[in-house]
Amino acid sequence: MRLLHTMLRVGNLDTSIEFYTEVLGMNLIRKSDNEQYKYTLAFVGYGDEKDGAVIELTYNWGVEEYDLGTAYGHIALETEDIYATCEAIKAKGGIVTREPGPVKGGNTVIAFVKDPDGYSIELINKKDAGLELG
């Protein structure tokens, strides 16, 4: 088995695709409409689905907002230079909600950003990714 994708429900598909592609640098892999059940799916990621996990953005036609609930945590992305990445995200209009710094109780440098629907995305320096608290 392998991890295929994570699905997020979004309120404005075009805005979400723009955020994930223009701000976070992912590629739009594929997009499809389901006329019968009134939803559109867009898959974004850094590579082909056969090579790694991607994010499925699901837009249910006419639904513009979701309650994120308290169970959702975040998606984590690896970056070469967390400081430069955060500056680039801010320059493109993205929101950094936690500036880069050590994780509580450790040394791993992390940061957090929010997508247009309020989902949290954790950034981790490549050298620290996969380590415990670093």
Beta strands, then each sheet from edge to edge (+ up, - down):
strand 1: 5-9
strand 2: 27-34
strand 3: 39-45
strand 4: 54-60
strand 5: 75-79
strand 6: 95-102
strand 7: 109-114
strand 8: 120-125
sheet 1: 1+ 4+ 3- 2+
sheet 2: 5+ 8+ 7- 6+
end
